[in-house]
Amino acid sequence: MKKTIKILLIISLTTLSLFIGLTILVNMKIQQKVENFLQTRLPQNISQSHNTMNVDTFEGTITISDLLVHLKNKSDTITHTTIGMDKLIIEDVSYWKYLFNDEIHIEDIKFKSPIITYHKDKVIINKDSERIAPIKLFKPIIIEELSIDNTTLTIFEKGKDSVLIHTTNTTIEIDDILISKETLLQKIPATFSEYEVNTDSIFVKISPYENVTAQNLTIKNQQVSLENIALKTKYSRTELSKIITKERDHIDLDIKNITLADIDFGFIDNKKLFVKSSNISIEKPVASIYRDKLVSDDTTIKKLYSKMLRETSIDLTIDKIALNNGSVIYTERVKQDNTGGTIDFKNLSATILNASNTYTSNEKTTIDIEAIFMKNTPLKANWEFDATKPNDQFIFKAEIGSLKASDLNTFMKPNLKIQLEGVTNKTYFTISGTNNTSNISMRMSYDNFKVNILNKKGNKKNKFLSAIANIFIIEDSKNNNQVFSDGSATATRDKTKSFFNYLWLNIKSGLLNTLTGKDEN
């Protein structure tokens, strides 16, 4: 009996020793294969170094610490991308599926605290029309879950102010990833099911003059949300006017949050990018916009919004955009002796339907706006256009409530050296036009309307010029025994100006005809 136990014990110990030895041998063999892959199977433009590598065949886990990867151009030795991370952990590699299903099946891959730097200006773009797979893949790779934790990403461009994009503490999780010879030829080189993205902060330089920042970006279940979005000119108003050679808006915009529902994106025929969303909600946008008209005009041709949509390089389908509880202050400086005149809109809400360039003809983009203009004047507007129409035909309708003419003096006095008196009780107008010309019809009920021409300093009424100006103005809309005074006019678009300048040209012509019975000619 004792002899039998002894034999069993020896066999067990021998088996255990063999198993442990075999495990160590297998671990070493797998580690050698991984090391060999990293040294010899990576493309020539990708190099790596690491501190340690541990392999656990029981759990099918490979852990690489202090991994550093360099990506270079294929045509030279310049490094354009560097990726460093604390650890790369590959968990639960299925040897069975590798041996018998001819696939590499991994339960989980974790990137721990990667720091990614990408130099956009150093990349040489492959101009070949046919896409080439970045690596040679002999077996498809299936990854049940990929997680990238606590990522810092910085994208640089050439120049002094070189940071283009910067994000901190970004976490990404992607499920059911498939990488194959076929997917590697696509612009998105893998397929996947669910994905989730979270990041603490984002910085984007959108031009040499403006930056965008945001916090708490979350993307999950095709829903996107951002908080504390800010679009700001990085120079003061005075500094910007000194730097620019052509007039440009100085922008200070803050938005409490933005959400996008049912977001989808991809490439059509592996070429054209498409972006879709059923609804975008913009909460509490607060904008202060300043334009220094003393700077030289920008005489480039400005597209109307319908043409912008039509010629956008991506297929864009946004069913609805809702803007809630916003405000806009617009300041324009025309005279050297002051800082400009101001108009403002508050309690601003807008609903935009069919912001798209993918709809068929006759599917119009519509914009409904409500706001309080200046102190307490209610304003409603409806604007519609068809982005498929080459002539950029549009209709803009507005209804404006009771407005004290003096409320406009914060804009009129500094810029035009005129001062208004009286009250407009109700104003309606409709503008219909194209990219070239437009017509306005206007109805206005008003009382005791007068225009006072001021002196050059804008601090005293020029009685003589004011008297002449008011000769041509019908003081009350009721003078003709009607509640409303009607007017109509035409306007020709200055294509070097924005749509809102076009709108103003129409309103100015309509007001002149309504108040005087005459046109600008």
C-alpha positions as CSV (number, residue, x, y, z in Angstrom):
1,M,0.0,0.0,0.0
2,K,2.8,2.4,1.0
3,K,4.6,1.4,-2.2
4,T,1.5,2.2,-4.3
5,I,1.1,5.6,-2.6
6,K,4.8,6.3,-3.2
7,I,4.5,5.4,-6.9
8,L,1.4,7.6,-7.3
9,L,3.2,10.4,-5.5
10,I,6.2,10.1,-7.8
11,I,4.0,10.0,-10.8
12,S,2.0,13.0,-9.7
13,L,5.1,15.0,-8.9
14,T,6.7,14.0,-12.2
15,T,3.5,14.9,-14.1
16,L,3.3,18.3,-12.2
17,S,7.0,19.0,-12.9
18,L,6.5,18.1,-16.6
19,F,3.4,20.3,-16.7
20,I,5.1,23.2,-15.1
21,G,8.1,22.7,-17.3
22,L,5.9,22.4,-20.4
23,T,4.0,25.5,-19.4
24,I,7.2,27.5,-19.0
25,L,8.4,26.1,-22.3
26,V,5.1,27.1,-24.0
27,N,5.2,30.5,-22.4
28,M,8.8,31.0,-23.6
29,K,7.8,29.7,-27.1
30,I,4.8,32.0,-27.4
31,Q,6.8,34.9,-26.0
32,Q,9.5,34.2,-28.7
33,K,6.8,34.2,-31.4
34,V,5.3,37.5,-30.2
35,E,8.8,39.0,-30.0
36,N,9.6,37.7,-33.4
37,F,6.4,39.1,-34.8
38,L,7.2,42.5,-33.3
39,Q,10.7,42.4,-34.7
40,T,10.1,41.0,-38.1
41,R,6.5,41.0,-39.1
42,L,5.6,44.7,-38.6
43,P,5.7,46.9,-41.7
44,Q,9.1,48.6,-42.3
45,N,7.6,52.0,-41.5
46,I,6.5,50.8,-38.0
47,S,9.0,50.3,-35.2
48,Q,8.5,49.5,-31.5
49,S,10.4,49.1,-28.3
50,H,9.2,47.8,-24.8
51,N,10.5,47.1,-21.4
52,T,9.1,43.7,-20.5
53,M,6.8,41.0,-21.8
54,N,4.9,38.5,-19.7
55,V,3.0,35.5,-21.1
56,D,0.4,33.4,-19.1
57,T,-0.8,30.4,-21.1
58,F,-3.3,29.4,-18.4
59,E,-5.2,32.6,-19.0
60,G,-4.1,33.2,-22.5
61,T,-2.8,36.6,-21.5
62,I,0.1,38.7,-22.9
63,T,1.2,41.8,-21.1
64,I,3.7,44.3,-22.6
65,S,4.9,47.1,-20.4
66,D,6.3,50.5,-21.5
67,L,5.5,50.0,-25.1
68,L,6.6,52.7,-27.5
69,V,5.6,52.7,-31.2
70,H,6.8,54.9,-34.0
71,L,5.0,55.3,-37.3
72,K,7.0,56.6,-40.3
73,N,6.3,57.5,-43.9
74,K,7.0,54.6,-46.3
75,S,8.9,56.9,-48.6
76,D,11.3,58.3,-46.0
77,T,12.4,57.8,-42.3
78,I,10.5,60.7,-40.8
79,T,8.4,59.8,-37.8
80,H,4.9,61.4,-38.0
81,T,3.2,59.5,-35.1
82,T,4.4,58.3,-31.7
83,I,2.3,56.1,-29.4
84,G,3.6,55.4,-25.9
85,M,1.7,53.6,-23.2
86,D,2.2,52.1,-19.7
87,K,0.8,48.6,-20.7
88,L,-0.7,46.7,-23.5
89,I,-2.7,43.8,-22.2
90,I,-4.1,41.0,-24.5
91,E,-6.4,38.8,-22.5
92,D,-7.8,35.3,-23.2
93,V,-6.3,34.4,-26.6
94,S,-8.1,31.3,-27.9
95,Y,-5.4,28.8,-28.9
96,W,-8.1,26.4,-30.0
97,K,-9.6,28.8,-32.5
98,Y,-6.1,29.8,-33.7
99,L,-5.3,26.1,-34.4
100,F,-8.6,24.7,-35.6
101,N,-10.8,27.7,-36.8
102,D,-8.0,29.5,-38.6
103,E,-8.7,32.8,-36.8
104,I,-7.1,34.8,-34.0
105,H,-9.8,35.2,-31.4
106,I,-9.1,37.6,-28.4
107,E,-11.5,38.3,-25.6
108,D,-10.1,41.7,-24.6
109,I,-7.3,44.1,-25.5
110,K,-6.5,46.9,-23.1
111,F,-4.3,50.0,-23.8
112,K,-3.3,51.6,-20.6
113,S,-2.7,55.4,-20.5
114,P,-1.5,55.9,-24.1
115,I,0.0,59.2,-25.1
116,I,-0.4,59.8,-28.9
117,T,1.3,62.5,-30.8
118,Y,0.6,63.0,-34.5
119,H,2.3,65.5,-36.8
120,K,0.0,66.2,-39.6
121,D,2.6,68.3,-41.6
122,K,5.1,65.4,-41.6
123,V,2.7,62.8,-43.2
124,I,3.2,62.0,-46.9
125,I,-0.2,61.2,-48.3
126,N,-0.4,58.0,-50.5
127,K,-1.8,59.3,-53.8
128,D,-2.4,55.8,-55.2
129,S,-6.1,55.5,-56.3
130,E,-6.1,51.9,-55.1
131,R,-6.0,51.4,-51.3
132,I,-3.2,49.2,-50.0
133,A,-3.6,47.2,-46.7
134,P,-1.3,48.7,-44.1
135,I,-0.2,45.2,-42.8
136,K,-0.1,41.6,-44.2
137,L,-2.8,39.6,-42.4
138,F,-2.9,35.8,-42.7
139,K,-5.8,35.1,-40.4
140,P,-8.8,37.3,-39.5
141,I,-8.6,38.8,-36.1
142,I,-11.7,38.9,-33.8
143,I,-11.6,41.0,-30.7
144,E,-14.6,40.8,-28.4
145,E,-13.7,44.1,-26.6
146,L,-11.1,46.8,-27.1
147,S,-10.6,49.4,-24.4
148,I,-8.3,52.4,-24.5
149,D,-8.0,54.1,-21.1
150,N,-6.9,57.5,-20.0
151,T,-5.6,58.6,-23.4
152,T,-3.9,61.9,-24.2
153,L,-4.0,62.8,-27.9
154,T,-2.2,65.7,-29.5
155,I,-2.3,66.5,-33.2
156,F,0.2,69.1,-34.5
157,E,0.4,71.1,-37.7
158,K,3.2,73.1,-39.2
159,G,3.8,76.6,-37.8
160,K,4.3,78.6,-34.6
161,D,0.8,77.9,-33.1
162,S,1.0,74.3,-34.0
163,V,-1.4,72.4,-31.7
164,L,-4.4,71.5,-33.9
165,I,-6.3,69.1,-31.6
166,H,-5.7,68.1,-28.0
167,T,-7.8,65.8,-25.8
168,T,-7.2,64.5,-22.2
169,N,-8.4,61.5,-20.2
170,T,-10.1,59.9,-23.2
171,T,-11.6,56.4,-22.8
172,I,-12.8,54.4,-25.8
173,E,-14.5,51.0,-25.7
174,I,-15.4,49.1,-28.9
175,D,-17.1,45.7,-29.1
176,D,-17.1,42.8,-31.6
177,I,-14.2,44.0,-33.8
178,L,-13.4,42.1,-37.0
179,I,-10.2,42.8,-38.9
180,S,-9.6,40.9,-42.1
181,K,-7.9,41.2,-45.4
182,E,-11.1,42.7,-46.8
183,T,-11.7,45.3,-44.0
184,L,-8.1,46.5,-44.2
185,L,-8.8,47.8,-47.7
186,Q,-11.6,50.0,-46.4
187,K,-11.2,53.6,-45.1
188,I,-12.5,52.3,-41.7
189,P,-10.3,49.2,-41.6
190,A,-12.5,47.1,-39.2
191,T,-16.1,46.3,-38.5
192,F,-17.6,46.6,-35.0
193,S,-20.9,46.7,-33.2
194,E,-21.2,48.9,-30.2
195,Y,-18.7,51.7,-29.2
196,E,-18.4,54.2,-26.4
197,V,-16.2,57.3,-26.1
198,N,-15.7,59.6,-23.1
199,T,-13.3,62.4,-22.7
200,D,-12.7,65.2,-20.2
201,S,-11.7,68.0,-22.5
202,I,-11.2,68.8,-26.1
203,F,-9.3,71.6,-27.8
204,V,-9.6,72.2,-31.6
205,K,-8.0,75.0,-33.6
206,I,-10.6,75.6,-36.4
207,S,-8.7,78.5,-38.0
208,P,-5.6,80.7,-37.4
209,Y,-8.0,83.0,-35.5
210,E,-10.5,80.8,-33.6
211,N,-10.4,77.9,-31.2
212,V,-13.1,75.5,-30.0
213,T,-13.1,73.9,-26.6
214,A,-15.5,71.5,-25.0
215,Q,-15.8,69.3,-21.9
216,N,-17.3,65.9,-21.0
217,L,-17.8,64.5,-24.5
218,T,-19.8,61.2,-24.4
219,I,-20.7,59.0,-27.3
220,K,-22.8,55.9,-26.5
221,N,-25.6,54.0,-28.3
222,Q,-25.4,56.4,-31.2
223,Q,-26.0,59.4,-28.9
224,V,-23.5,62.2,-28.5
225,S,-23.3,64.9,-25.8
226,L,-20.9,67.7,-25.1
227,E,-20.9,70.3,-22.3
228,N,-19.5,73.8,-22.0
229,I,-18.7,74.4,-25.6
230,A,-16.8,77.6,-26.4
231,L,-15.9,79.1,-29.8
232,K,-13.7,82.1,-29.3
233,T,-11.4,84.4,-31.2
234,K,-8.0,84.0,-29.5
235,Y,-7.2,87.8,-29.9
236,S,-9.0,90.8,-28.4
237,R,-11.1,93.0,-30.7
238,T,-8.4,95.6,-31.0
239,E,-5.6,93.0,-31.6
240,L,-7.7,91.2,-34.3
241,S,-8.3,94.5,-36.2
242,K,-4.5,95.1,-36.2
243,I,-3.7,91.6,-37.4
244,I,-6.2,90.9,-40.2
245,T,-6.0,92.5,-43.6
246,K,-9.6,91.8,-44.5
247,E,-12.7,92.3,-42.2
248,R,-13.6,89.3,-40.1
249,D,-16.0,88.6,-37.2
250,H,-14.6,88.6,-33.7
251,I,-16.6,85.8,-32.0
252,D,-17.3,84.9,-28.4
253,L,-19.7,82.0,-28.2
254,D,-20.6,79.8,-25.2
255,I,-23.0,76.9,-25.3
256,K,-24.2,75.0,-22.2
257,N,-24.5,71.7,-24.0
258,I,-25.1,70.0,-27.4
259,T,-26.7,66.6,-27.9
260,L,-27.0,64.5,-31.1
261,A,-29.4,61.7,-31.4
262,D,-29.2,58.6,-33.7
263,I,-25.8,59.5,-35.0
264,D,-24.4,57.4,-37.9
265,F,-21.4,57.8,-40.1
266,G,-19.3,55.9,-42.7
267,F,-18.2,56.0,-46.3
268,I,-20.3,55.4,-49.4
269,D,-18.6,53.0,-51.7
270,N,-15.5,53.5,-49.6
271,K,-15.1,57.0,-50.9
272,K,-17.6,59.7,-49.8
273,L,-18.1,60.4,-46.1
274,F,-21.7,60.5,-44.8
275,V,-23.0,61.8,-41.5
276,K,-26.6,61.4,-40.2
277,S,-28.5,62.5,-37.1
278,S,-32.2,62.6,-36.4
279,N,-31.9,65.5,-34.0
280,I,-29.4,68.0,-32.7
281,S,-30.2,70.0,-29.6
282,I,-28.3,73.2,-28.7
283,E,-29.0,74.6,-25.3
284,K,-28.3,78.1,-24.1
285,P,-26.0,79.5,-26.8
286,V,-24.7,82.9,-25.9
287,A,-23.0,84.8,-28.7
288,S,-21.2,88.1,-28.9
289,I,-20.2,89.0,-32.4
290,Y,-18.1,92.1,-33.4
291,R,-17.3,93.4,-36.9
292,D,-14.9,96.2,-37.4
293,K,-15.9,97.8,-40.7
294,L,-12.9,100.0,-40.7
295,V,-10.8,97.0,-41.8
296,S,-10.7,96.5,-45.6
297,D,-13.7,94.6,-47.1
298,D,-13.3,90.9,-47.8
299,T,-14.3,90.8,-51.5
300,T,-14.4,87.0,-51.9
301,I,-17.7,85.6,-53.1
302,K,-19.9,84.4,-50.3
303,K,-22.2,81.4,-50.8
304,L,-25.8,81.4,-49.7
305,Y,-26.6,78.7,-47.2
306,S,-28.4,76.6,-49.8
307,K,-25.3,76.5,-51.9
308,M,-23.1,75.7,-48.9
309,L,-25.3,72.6,-48.2
310,R,-25.4,71.6,-51.8
311,E,-21.7,71.8,-52.3
312,T,-20.6,70.3,-49.0
313,S,-18.1,67.5,-49.6
314,I,-19.9,65.0,-47.3
315,D,-23.4,63.6,-47.5
316,L,-25.1,65.4,-44.6
317,T,-28.6,64.4,-43.3
318,I,-29.8,66.2,-40.2
319,D,-33.5,65.8,-39.7
320,K,-33.9,68.5,-37.0
321,I,-31.8,71.1,-35.2
322,A,-33.4,72.7,-32.1
323,L,-31.8,75.8,-30.6
324,N,-33.1,76.8,-27.2
325,N,-32.9,79.8,-24.9
326,G,-30.1,81.6,-26.8
327,S,-29.0,85.2,-27.1
328,V,-27.0,87.2,-29.7
329,I,-25.3,90.6,-29.4
330,Y,-24.0,92.0,-32.6
331,T,-21.7,95.0,-32.6
332,E,-20.6,96.8,-35.8
333,R,-18.0,99.5,-35.8
334,V,-18.3,101.9,-38.8
335,K,-16.8,105.2,-37.4
336,Q,-13.3,105.8,-36.1
337,D,-14.6,108.0,-33.2
338,N,-16.5,105.2,-31.3
339,T,-16.5,101.5,-30.6
340,G,-19.5,100.6,-32.6
341,G,-23.3,100.2,-32.5
342,T,-25.1,97.2,-31.1
343,I,-28.3,95.2,-31.7
344,D,-29.3,92.2,-29.7
345,F,-31.7,89.2,-29.6
346,K,-32.6,87.3,-26.4
347,N,-34.9,84.4,-25.5
348,L,-33.9,83.1,-28.9
349,S,-35.2,79.8,-30.1
350,A,-35.0,78.2,-33.5
351,T,-36.1,74.9,-35.2
352,I,-34.3,73.8,-38.4
353,L,-35.8,71.0,-40.4
354,N,-34.1,69.0,-43.2
355,A,-30.6,70.4,-42.9
356,S,-29.4,68.1,-45.6
357,N,-28.0,67.7,-49.1
358,T,-29.3,64.2,-49.6
359,Y,-33.0,64.8,-50.0
360,T,-34.7,64.8,-53.3
361,S,-36.0,67.9,-55.1
362,N,-38.8,69.9,-53.4
363,E,-37.8,68.7,-49.9
364,K,-37.1,72.2,-48.4
365,T,-35.0,73.2,-45.5
366,T,-37.1,75.3,-43.1
367,I,-36.0,77.5,-40.2
368,D,-38.5,78.9,-37.7
369,I,-37.2,81.6,-35.3
370,E,-38.6,83.3,-32.2
371,A,-36.8,86.0,-30.2
372,I,-37.1,89.2,-28.3
373,F,-35.5,92.0,-30.3
374,M,-33.7,94.8,-28.5
375,K,-35.5,95.6,-25.2
376,N,-38.9,93.8,-25.4
377,T,-40.0,93.5,-29.1
378,P,-41.3,90.0,-30.0
379,L,-40.0,88.8,-33.4
380,K,-41.0,85.7,-35.4
381,A,-39.4,84.6,-38.7
382,N,-39.8,81.7,-41.1
383,W,-37.1,81.0,-43.7
384,E,-37.1,78.3,-46.3
385,F,-35.0,77.2,-49.2
386,D,-34.4,74.1,-51.4
387,A,-30.8,73.2,-51.4
388,T,-31.2,71.3,-54.7
389,K,-32.1,74.5,-56.6
390,P,-29.1,76.0,-58.5
391,N,-30.6,79.5,-58.4
392,D,-30.7,79.3,-54.5
393,Q,-34.4,80.4,-54.4
394,F,-35.6,81.3,-50.9
395,I,-38.5,82.9,-49.0
396,F,-38.0,84.8,-45.7
397,K,-41.0,86.0,-43.7
398,A,-41.0,88.0,-40.5
399,E,-43.4,89.4,-38.0
400,I,-42.2,92.1,-35.6
401,G,-44.2,93.4,-32.6
402,S,-44.3,96.9,-31.1
403,L,-40.9,98.5,-31.3
404,K,-39.8,101.9,-29.9
405,A,-37.7,103.4,-32.6
406,S,-35.4,104.8,-30.0
407,D,-34.4,101.2,-29.0
408,L,-32.5,101.1,-32.3
409,N,-30.5,104.2,-31.5
410,T,-27.7,102.1,-29.8
411,F,-26.9,101.0,-33.4
412,M,-28.0,104.0,-35.4
413,K,-26.3,106.8,-33.5
414,P,-22.7,105.4,-33.5
415,N,-22.8,104.0,-37.0
416,L,-25.2,106.2,-39.1
417,K,-25.2,109.4,-37.0
418,I,-29.0,109.4,-37.0
419,Q,-31.6,109.2,-34.2
420,L,-35.0,107.7,-34.5
421,E,-38.3,108.7,-32.8
422,G,-41.7,107.1,-32.8
423,V,-43.2,103.6,-32.5
424,T,-43.7,100.8,-35.0
425,N,-46.8,99.0,-33.7
426,K,-46.6,96.0,-36.0
427,T,-44.4,95.1,-39.0
428,Y,-44.8,92.3,-41.5
429,F,-42.5,91.6,-44.4
430,T,-41.9,88.8,-47.0
431,I,-38.7,88.5,-49.0
432,S,-38.6,86.1,-52.0
433,G,-35.5,85.9,-54.1
434,T,-32.6,84.1,-55.6
435,N,-28.8,84.4,-55.5
436,N,-29.1,87.4,-57.7
437,T,-32.2,89.5,-57.0
438,S,-35.1,89.6,-54.5
439,N,-38.4,91.4,-53.8
440,I,-39.8,92.5,-50.5
441,S,-43.4,93.4,-49.6
442,M,-43.9,95.1,-46.3
443,R,-46.8,96.2,-44.1
444,M,-46.2,98.5,-41.2
445,S,-48.4,100.2,-38.5
446,Y,-46.5,103.1,-36.9
447,D,-47.0,106.4,-35.1
448,N,-45.0,109.7,-35.0
449,F,-42.0,108.3,-36.9
450,K,-39.2,110.8,-37.3
451,V,-35.5,110.7,-38.3
452,N,-33.1,113.2,-36.7
453,I,-29.9,113.7,-38.5
454,L,-27.0,114.3,-36.0
455,N,-23.8,116.3,-36.3
456,K,-20.4,114.6,-37.0
457,K,-19.8,114.0,-33.3
458,G,-23.3,112.4,-32.9
459,N,-24.2,114.4,-29.9
460,K,-26.5,117.1,-31.4
461,K,-29.4,117.2,-33.8
462,N,-28.8,119.0,-37.1
463,K,-32.2,120.7,-37.3
464,F,-32.0,121.7,-41.0
465,L,-31.1,118.3,-42.3
466,S,-33.6,116.6,-40.0
467,A,-36.4,118.9,-41.3
468,I,-35.5,118.1,-44.9
469,A,-35.4,114.3,-44.2
470,N,-38.8,114.3,-42.4
471,I,-40.5,116.1,-45.3
472,F,-40.3,112.8,-47.2
473,I,-41.5,110.6,-44.3
474,I,-45.2,109.9,-43.8
475,E,-45.4,110.5,-40.1
476,D,-48.2,108.0,-39.3
477,S,-49.4,104.9,-41.1
478,K,-53.0,106.1,-40.4
479,N,-52.6,109.3,-42.5
480,N,-54.2,107.4,-45.4
481,N,-57.1,106.3,-43.2
482,Q,-55.7,102.8,-43.0
483,V,-54.1,101.0,-40.0
484,F,-51.1,99.8,-42.1
485,S,-48.9,101.4,-44.6
486,D,-47.8,99.1,-47.4
487,G,-44.6,99.1,-49.4
488,S,-42.6,97.0,-51.8
489,A,-39.1,97.1,-53.3
490,T,-36.4,95.1,-55.0
491,A,-32.8,94.5,-54.0
492,T,-29.7,93.2,-55.9
493,R,-27.4,91.0,-53.9
494,D,-23.8,92.0,-53.3
495,K,-22.2,88.6,-53.6
496,T,-19.2,89.6,-51.6
497,K,-21.5,90.0,-48.6
498,S,-23.3,87.5,-46.4
499,F,-27.0,86.5,-46.6
500,F,-27.7,88.8,-43.6
501,N,-26.4,91.8,-45.6
502,Y,-28.8,90.7,-48.4
503,L,-31.6,90.6,-45.8
504,W,-30.7,94.1,-44.6
505,L,-30.6,95.5,-48.2
506,N,-34.2,94.2,-48.6
507,I,-35.4,95.6,-45.3
508,K,-33.8,99.0,-46.0
509,S,-35.4,99.2,-49.4
510,G,-38.8,98.1,-48.0
511,L,-38.7,100.6,-45.1
512,L,-37.8,103.5,-47.5
513,N,-40.8,102.7,-49.7
514,T,-43.2,102.1,-46.8
515,L,-42.3,105.3,-45.0
516,T,-42.0,107.6,-47.9
517,G,-43.8,106.0,-50.8
518,K,-40.6,106.2,-52.8
519,D,-37.9,103.8,-53.8
520,E,-34.1,104.2,-53.5
521,N,-33.8,105.5,-57.0
